[in-house]
Amino acid sequence: MSEKPVQGGPEGLEPFDHEIYSGSILRIIAVLALMTIAAAAVSWGVYRILSGSEAAVDPPPSPLIEAREPVVPQGPRLQARPEQELARMRAEDVARLNGWGWISRGSGVAHVPVDRAIDAVAAAGQLPDFAGPAEPVAGDPVQP
């Protein structure tokens, strides 16, 4: 190996190595960048081809999945807030079961709290006779 004397750089600086060529480094960086871009393009193309063939072979989804989804009917909805209306209806039912009131004042038919009705039947010692047809009360729906 022959040694060449290193020429000094500007005054006061270390010697400068002339064996490093910046043009070659820039060419290597450019080639690496182009290879990276080409590899990304090839990968993207392979992905597109394989995903298209996979979608063609993929079976359709089970109809059970669609059956689980809640179906909202189209058109006008009769209840704007069904949860609140159900809670109100249940509160009215509880108030009627635990309260006093008239079913038909003219016929003398009233409703009493459930607890009081149970106590009255227990005090009588026997159940009322439900074998015969009930007499329709005004305001009740028509019995079949």
C-alpha positions in Angstrom: 0.0 0.0 0.0 1.5 3.3 -1.0 1.1 6.2 1.1 0.4 9.5 -0.4 1.0 12.6 1.5 -2.2 14.2 2.6 -2.5 17.7 1.4 -3.6 20.2 3.9 -6.8 22.0 3.8 -7.3 25.7 4.4 -5.0 27.1 6.9 -5.7 26.1 10.5 -7.8 23.0 9.6 -7.1 19.3 9.6 -6.1 17.7 6.3 -8.9 17.0 3.9 -9.5 13.4 2.6 -10.0 13.6 -1.2 -11.0 9.9 -1.6 -14.7 10.6 -0.6 -16.7 11.5 -3.7 -20.0 13.2 -2.9 -21.4 12.4 -6.4 -21.2 8.7 -5.7 -23.0 9.0 -2.4 -25.8 11.0 -4.0 -26.2 8.4 -6.7 -26.4 5.6 -4.1 -29.1 7.5 -2.2 -31.1 8.1 -5.4 -30.9 4.4 -6.4 -32.0 3.4 -2.9 -34.9 5.8 -3.0 -36.0 4.6 -6.4 -35.8 0.9 -5.3 -37.9 1.7 -2.2 -40.6 3.4 -4.3 -40.6 0.5 -6.8 -40.9 -2.0 -4.0 -43.8 -0.1 -2.5 -45.5 0.1 -5.9 -45.1 -3.7 -6.5 -46.4 -4.5 -3.0 -49.4 -2.2 -3.5 -50.2 -3.9 -6.9 -49.9 -7.4 -5.3 -52.2 -6.4 -2.5 -54.8 -5.1 -4.9 -54.7 -8.3 -6.9 -54.9 -10.6 -3.9 -57.7 -8.6 -2.1 -59.8 -8.6 -5.3 -59.5 -12.4 -5.6 -60.2 -12.9 -1.9 -63.4 -10.8 -2.1 -64.6 -12.9 -5.0 -64.1 -16.2 -3.1 -65.4 -14.9 0.3 -68.8 -16.3 1.2 -71.7 -14.0 1.8 -72.4 -13.0 5.4 -74.8 -15.2 7.4 -78.4 -14.1 7.5 -78.4 -14.5 11.2 -76.1 -11.5 11.6 -78.8 -9.4 9.8 -81.5 -10.9 12.0 -79.9 -9.6 15.1 -80.0 -6.0 14.0 -83.0 -4.1 15.3 -85.4 -3.4 12.5 -86.9 0.1 12.6 -90.1 0.3 10.6 -90.4 2.9 7.9 -93.0 5.5 7.9 -94.6 7.4 10.8 -93.9 6.1 14.3 -96.8 5.9 16.6 -94.7 6.4 19.8 -92.1 9.1 20.0 -90.7 7.9 23.3 -91.8 4.3 23.9 -89.7 3.8 27.0 -91.2 6.7 28.8 -94.7 5.8 27.7 -94.2 2.2 28.9 -93.0 3.5 32.3 -96.1 5.8 32.5 -98.4 2.9 31.6 -96.9 0.7 34.2 -97.1 3.4 36.8 -100.9 3.8 36.0 -101.3 0.0 36.3 -99.7 -0.1 39.7 -101.8 2.9 40.8 -105.0 1.1 39.7 -104.0 -2.2 41.3 -103.2 -0.4 44.6 -105.9 2.2 44.6 -109.6 2.7 44.9 -111.9 3.8 42.0 -115.1 3.3 40.1 -115.3 1.0 37.0 -119.0 1.7 36.5 -120.6 3.9 39.1 -124.1 3.3 37.7 -123.7 -0.5 38.0 -122.0 -0.2 41.4 -118.8 -1.8 40.1 -115.6 -0.5 41.7 -112.0 -1.6 41.9 -110.2 -2.1 45.2 -106.5 -2.5 46.1 -105.3 -6.1 45.4 -104.3 -6.6 49.1 -107.7 -5.6 50.3 -109.4 -7.9 47.8 -107.2 -10.9 48.9 -108.1 -10.2 52.5 -111.8 -10.0 51.7 -111.7 -13.3 49.8 -109.7 -14.9 52.6 -112.2 -13.6 55.2 -115.2 -15.0 53.2 -113.5 -18.5 53.2 -114.3 -19.3 49.6 -113.6 -18.0 46.1 -116.3 -16.2 44.1 -118.1 -18.3 41.5 -116.3 -17.5 38.2 -117.9 -20.4 36.3 -120.7 -18.3 34.8 -120.2 -15.7 32.1 -119.2 -12.3 33.4 -121.7 -9.5 32.8 -120.2 -6.9 30.5 -119.5 -3.6 32.1 -119.8 -0.3 30.3 -116.4 0.8 29.0 -115.0 -2.8 28.9 -113.9 -4.1 25.5 -116.3 -6.6 23.8 -115.7 -10.2 25.0 -115.5 -12.9 22.3 
